[in-house]
Amino acid sequence: SKSIPHASSPRLRTAIIKFDYEALDSNELSVLAKETVNIISDGDDSDWVTVEKQLSKQHGRVPRAYLQIDASLS
């Protein structure tokens, strides 16, 4: 198999928060509208996506409806 440059560091998928969201428990993440976050996992639950804040590296779950996922990286 041919090695692909940069294959060891896949590009992170990102999403833009559409609405402010206030975390309701310790598994969730409070985010603000227009904030850009990295997607960690979106396959476990159809209604929730695990994201990471780009600056603070805090991570948690946010409702999928609150995210504008960058489709160009999927």
C-alpha beads as a LAMMPS data file, in Angstrom:
LAMMPS data file: protein, C-alpha beads

74 atoms
73 bonds

1 atom types
1 bond types

-500.0 500.0 xlo xhi
-500.0 500.0 ylo yhi
-500.0 500.0 zlo zhi

Masses

1 110.0

Atoms # bond

1 1 1 0.000 0.000 0.000
2 1 1 1.254 3.463 -0.865
3 1 1 1.864 5.841 1.993
4 1 1 -0.052 9.092 1.794
5 1 1 1.662 12.242 3.091
6 1 1 0.100 13.543 6.292
7 1 1 -2.019 10.399 6.694
8 1 1 -0.853 10.124 10.291
9 1 1 -2.494 13.455 11.144
10 1 1 -5.961 13.488 9.595
11 1 1 -7.616 16.847 9.250
12 1 1 -10.014 17.488 12.067
13 1 1 -13.607 18.005 11.104
14 1 1 -14.942 21.247 12.462
15 1 1 -18.350 22.694 13.138
16 1 1 -19.713 26.148 13.810
17 1 1 -22.113 26.554 16.712
18 1 1 -25.461 27.925 15.505
19 1 1 -26.955 28.838 18.897
20 1 1 -25.726 29.340 22.446
21 1 1 -25.971 26.097 24.428
22 1 1 -25.738 25.796 28.206
23 1 1 -24.473 22.412 29.422
24 1 1 -26.968 20.583 31.631
25 1 1 -24.565 18.003 33.054
26 1 1 -20.858 17.193 33.274
27 1 1 -20.865 15.276 29.973
28 1 1 -22.053 18.304 28.032
29 1 1 -20.214 21.433 26.902
30 1 1 -21.418 25.024 27.066
31 1 1 -20.787 26.785 23.759
32 1 1 -21.582 30.125 22.171
33 1 1 -23.095 30.912 18.787
34 1 1 -20.518 31.392 15.990
35 1 1 -17.866 29.493 17.963
36 1 1 -15.843 26.996 15.902
37 1 1 -15.235 23.603 17.515
38 1 1 -13.424 20.407 16.525
39 1 1 -15.567 17.290 16.129
40 1 1 -14.223 14.415 18.214
41 1 1 -17.008 11.896 17.671
42 1 1 -20.393 12.028 16.004
43 1 1 -21.111 8.343 15.467
44 1 1 -22.250 7.127 18.872
45 1 1 -25.525 9.006 19.145
46 1 1 -27.613 10.495 16.354
47 1 1 -28.733 13.477 18.445
48 1 1 -25.434 14.394 20.120
49 1 1 -21.918 15.183 18.901
50 1 1 -18.777 15.219 21.043
51 1 1 -16.780 18.367 20.311
52 1 1 -13.655 20.123 21.567
53 1 1 -13.131 23.852 21.918
54 1 1 -10.168 24.897 19.794
55 1 1 -8.519 27.207 22.320
56 1 1 -9.316 25.766 25.750
57 1 1 -9.396 22.100 24.585
58 1 1 -12.471 21.555 26.770
59 1 1 -14.640 18.820 25.354
60 1 1 -18.137 17.494 25.803
61 1 1 -21.402 16.721 24.082
62 1 1 -23.527 19.268 22.215
63 1 1 -26.892 18.630 20.516
64 1 1 -26.396 17.997 16.793
65 1 1 -29.117 20.559 16.001
66 1 1 -26.862 23.295 17.427
67 1 1 -24.009 22.512 15.004
68 1 1 -23.319 23.585 11.443
69 1 1 -20.953 20.773 10.498
70 1 1 -18.391 21.507 7.812
71 1 1 -19.458 18.949 5.197
72 1 1 -16.399 19.504 3.028
73 1 1 -14.258 17.409 5.371
74 1 1 -16.584 14.433 5.745

Bonds

1 1 1 2
2 1 2 3
3 1 3 4
4 1 4 5
5 1 5 6
6 1 6 7
7 1 7 8
8 1 8 9
9 1 9 10
10 1 10 11
11 1 11 12
12 1 12 13
13 1 13 14
14 1 14 15
15 1 15 16
16 1 16 17
17 1 17 18
18 1 18 19
19 1 19 20
20 1 20 21
21 1 21 22
22 1 22 23
23 1 23 24
24 1 24 25
25 1 25 26
26 1 26 27
27 1 27 28
28 1 28 29
29 1 29 30
30 1 30 31
31 1 31 32
32 1 32 33
33 1 33 34
34 1 34 35
35 1 35 36
36 1 36 37
37 1 37 38
38 1 38 39
39 1 39 40
40 1 40 41
41 1 41 42
42 1 42 43
43 1 43 44
44 1 44 45
45 1 45 46
46 1 46 47
47 1 47 48
48 1 48 49
49 1 49 50
50 1 50 51
51 1 51 52
52 1 52 53
53 1 53 54
54 1 54 55
55 1 55 56
56 1 56 57
57 1 57 58
58 1 58 59
59 1 59 60
60 1 60 61
61 1 61 62
62 1 62 63
63 1 63 64
64 1 64 65
65 1 65 66
66 1 66 67
67 1 67 68
68 1 68 69
69 1 69 70
70 1 70 71
71 1 71 72
72 1 72 73
73 1 73 74
